[in-house]
Amino acid sequence: MAYVKLCDAYQQGLGPLAKSASLQKAALEKALSLDPSLAGAHLALANLKFLAEYDWAGAEREFKRALELSPSNAEIHDNFGGYLDAMGRLQEGMKEHQIAEELAPLTHRAAENLYLSRQFDRSIELNRKRVEIDPTDAIAHWNLFRAYAEKGMEAEAIKAWQQTGLSLGYKKGAELIGRWYPTLGYQGALREGARWMEQESALGNFDFPWAVAEMFTLVSDKDKAFHWLENAYEERDGGLVTLTVNPIFDSLRSDPRYKELVRRMGLPSQM
């Protein structure tokens, strides 16, 4: 378990996943050489293969091995569900999220699956419940932003964007988009928000390139969107694995650059 914890420390302390992946893998392989029955090590290795190596078959084997060793572990079921979601196997993913919810009630783990499944109203309902439980849940706020954006609920989307920023400690960005919205309108505010995220990224203060790519996609700046998708690919940003099922990227799917990125990642096409 000490080697599993060492993997966690590498993940938390070395920035983008691309920088720490080899160290994490070495620690996990050492852990499993000492005790092959560590479900947590298999789970961590599954996520590494999933999020950093794009070894989809290897990730599924490790998720399933972790579940064999610890079938009542909600985190393993939920993480496996996230993998299935990214593979476009959304119904299978939902079953895993539901099992996780049964094992650990009131966590509303299916919220992102519902967003990816384009069930935006249900996704909004569950994400609202998540932020009621934890107002600082940045992922839930961002999921709300994306669902509101897809539904054209502009004021709600701006508020969710602000709440995401506040949850992550970006008070200035949250204040700025609140000022831009009344003066520049919805698209103008999102564009300025995307530029702010880009500037903060250049300063090393913002490390979510996939989110920047989503923002530039929403304002129809394809060149910027692909620039940040490439950045996410190089850094192995975990959000990128949902590329083929994320509704925000629908407008990019006919572009050769999108098809090439999907090919490089080896993702199953959802076209």
C-alpha positions in Angstrom: 0.0 0.0 0.0 2.9 2.4 0.5 3.7 2.2 -3.2 0.1 2.9 -4.0 0.3 6.0 -1.8 3.5 6.9 -3.5 1.6 6.8 -6.8 -1.0 9.1 -5.3 1.7 11.5 -4.2 3.2 11.6 -7.7 -0.2 12.3 -9.1 -0.9 15.2 -6.7 2.5 16.8 -6.9 3.9 16.6 -10.4 1.4 18.6 -12.4 0.1 17.3 -15.7 -0.4 13.5 -15.9 2.1 13.2 -18.7 4.9 14.3 -16.4 4.1 11.8 -13.6 2.7 8.8 -15.5 5.9 6.8 -15.7 6.7 7.3 -12.0 3.1 6.4 -11.1 3.3 3.2 -13.2 6.6 2.1 -11.7 5.2 2.5 -8.2 2.1 0.5 -9.0 4.0 -2.2 -10.7 6.2 -2.5 -7.6 3.1 -2.6 -5.4 1.5 -5.4 -7.5 4.8 -7.4 -7.6 4.7 -7.4 -3.8 0.9 -8.1 -3.5 -1.1 -8.9 -6.7 -4.3 -8.8 -4.6 -4.3 -5.1 -4.0 -7.6 -3.9 -5.5 -6.6 -0.3 -5.1 -3.4 -0.8 -7.1 -5.3 -2.4 -9.9 -7.8 0.5 -9.9 -5.0 3.0 -10.0 -3.3 1.2 -12.8 -6.6 1.0 -14.7 -7.0 4.7 -14.4 -3.4 5.3 -15.5 -3.9 3.1 -18.6 -7.2 4.8 -19.3 -6.3 8.5 -18.7 -2.6 8.6 -19.6 -1.7 5.6 -21.9 -4.9 5.3 -23.9 -4.6 1.6 -23.5 -8.3 0.9 -23.5 -8.2 -2.9 -23.5 -5.5 -2.9 -20.7 -7.6 -0.4 -18.7 -10.7 -2.6 -18.9 -8.8 -5.7 -17.8 -7.5 -3.8 -14.7 -10.9 -2.4 -13.9 -12.4 -5.9 -14.0 -9.6 -7.3 -11.9 -10.1 -4.6 -9.3 -13.8 -5.5 -9.2 -13.0 -9.2 -8.8 -10.9 -8.4 -5.8 -13.3 -5.8 -4.3 -16.8 -6.2 -5.8 -18.4 -3.9 -3.2 -16.2 -1.0 -3.8 -18.2 2.0 -5.0 -15.2 3.9 -6.3 -14.1 1.0 -8.6 -17.6 0.7 -10.0 -17.9 4.4 -10.6 -14.4 4.7 -12.2 -15.2 1.7 -14.4 -18.5 3.5 -15.4 -16.5 6.5 -16.4 -14.3 4.4 -18.6 -17.4 2.8 -20.2 -18.9 6.3 -20.8 -15.7 7.4 -22.6 -15.9 4.3 -24.8 -19.4 5.3 -25.8 -20.9 2.3 -23.9 -23.1 4.7 -22.0 -25.8 2.1 -21.0 -23.1 -0.1 -19.5 -21.6 2.9 -17.8 -24.9 3.9 -16.3 -25.3 0.4 -14.7 -21.9 0.8 -13.1 -22.7 4.3 -11.8 -26.0 2.9 -10.4 -24.2 0.1 -8.6 -21.8 2.7 -7.1 -24.8 4.8 -6.0 -26.4 1.8 -4.3 -23.2 1.1 -2.5 -22.6 4.8 -1.5 -26.0 6.6 -1.7 -26.6 10.3 -2.3 -23.4 10.7 -4.3 -25.3 11.2 -7.6 -22.6 9.5 -9.6 -24.6 9.2 -12.8 -24.7 13.0 -13.4 -21.9 13.1 -16.1 -23.1 10.0 -17.8 -26.5 11.7 -18.2 -24.8 14.8 -19.7 -22.8 12.6 -22.2 -26.0 10.7 -23.0 -27.6 14.1 -23.8 -30.2 13.8 -21.1 -29.5 17.3 -20.1 -32.5 17.9 -17.8 -31.7 14.8 -15.7 -28.1 15.8 -15.6 -29.0 19.2 -14.3 -31.2 17.7 -11.7 -28.5 15.4 -10.3 -25.7 18.0 -10.5 -28.0 20.4 -8.6 -28.3 17.8 -5.9 -24.5 17.3 -5.9 -23.9 21.0 -5.3 -26.6 21.1 -2.6 -24.5 18.4 -0.8 -21.2 20.1 -1.6 -21.3 23.7 -2.8 -17.6 23.5 -3.7 -18.0 20.6 -6.1 -16.3 22.2 -9.1 -17.0 19.2 -11.4 -20.7 19.4 -10.7 -20.8 23.1 -11.3 -18.9 22.6 -14.6 -21.3 19.9 -15.6 -24.1 22.3 -14.9 -22.4 24.9 -17.1 -22.1 22.5 -20.0 -25.7 21.2 -19.7 -27.1 24.8 -19.5 -25.0 25.8 -22.5 -26.4 22.9 -24.5 -29.9 23.8 -23.6 -29.4 27.5 -24.4 -30.0 28.6 -20.8 -27.6 31.5 -20.9 -28.0 33.2 -17.6 -27.9 29.8 -15.8 -24.7 28.8 -17.7 -22.9 32.0 -16.8 -23.8 31.5 -13.1 -22.6 27.9 -13.2 -19.3 29.1 -14.9 -18.9 31.6 -12.0 -19.6 29.0 -9.4 -17.0 26.7 -11.0 -14.4 29.4 -10.8 -15.2 30.2 -7.2 -15.0 26.6 -6.3 -11.5 26.4 -7.8 -10.3 29.6 -6.2 -10.6 31.8 -9.3 -12.5 34.7 -7.8 -11.3 37.2 -10.3 -12.4 35.2 -13.3 -15.8 34.7 -11.8 -16.2 38.4 -11.1 -15.0 39.3 -14.7 -17.5 37.0 -16.5 -20.2 38.5 -14.3 -19.3 41.9 -15.6 -18.9 40.8 -19.2 -22.3 39.1 -19.5 -24.5 42.3 -19.2 -22.3 44.3 -21.5 -21.0 41.9 -24.1 -23.9 39.4 -24.1 -23.6 35.6 -23.7 -21.3 34.8 -26.6 -19.1 37.8 -25.8 -18.8 36.8 -22.2 -17.9 33.2 -23.0 -15.3 34.4 -25.5 -13.7 36.7 -22.9 -13.9 33.9 -20.4 -12.1 31.6 -22.8 -9.4 34.2 -23.3 -9.1 34.7 -19.6 -8.6 30.9 -19.1 -6.0 31.0 -21.9 -4.1 33.8 -20.3 -4.1 32.1 -16.9 -2.9 28.9 -18.5 0.0 30.7 -20.0 0.9 32.0 -16.6 0.7 28.5 -15.1 -2.3 29.3 -13.0 -4.9 27.2 -14.9 -4.2 23.6 -15.8 -7.4 22.4 -17.5 -6.7 22.5 -21.3 -9.8 20.4 -22.2 -12.0 23.0 -20.5 -10.4 25.8 -22.5 -11.0 23.7 -25.6 -14.7 23.4 -24.7 -15.0 27.1 -24.2 -13.5 28.0 -27.6 -15.7 25.4 -29.2 -18.8 27.0 -27.6 -17.8 30.4 -29.2 -17.1 28.7 -32.6 -13.3 29.4 -32.6 -12.2 26.0 -34.1 -8.6 26.9 -34.5 -8.2 27.8 -30.8 -10.3 24.8 -29.8 -8.0 22.4 -31.7 -4.9 24.1 -30.2 -6.2 23.4 -26.7 -7.3 19.9 -27.6 -3.7 19.2 -28.8 -2.5 20.7 -25.5 -4.8 18.4 -23.6 -3.5 15.5 -25.6 0.2 16.3 -24.9 -0.5 16.8 -21.1 -2.8 13.8 -20.9 -5.6 15.9 -19.5 -8.2 13.4 -18.2 -11.2 15.3 -19.6 -10.0 14.5 -23.2 -11.0 10.8 -23.0 -14.7 11.8 -23.4 -13.8 13.5 -26.7 -16.1 11.3 -28.9 -19.1 11.4 -26.6 -19.0 15.0 -25.4 -21.9 17.0 -27.0 -19.9 20.2 -27.0 -17.6 18.9 -29.7 -20.3 18.0 -32.1 -19.4 21.0 -34.3 -15.8 19.7 -34.6 -16.5 16.2 -35.7 -16.4 16.8 -39.5 -13.1 18.5 -39.2 -10.1 16.4 -40.3 -8.2 17.5 -37.3 -10.8 16.0 -35.0 -10.7 12.7 -36.9 -6.9 12.6 -36.7 -6.9 13.2 -33.0 -9.5 10.4 -32.5 -7.2 8.1 -34.6 -4.1 9.0 -32.5 -5.9 8.3 -29.3 -7.4 5.0 -30.7 -10.8 6.0 -29.4 -13.8 4.1 -30.9 -15.6 6.5 -33.2 -19.1 7.5 -32.3 -19.9 8.9 -35.7 
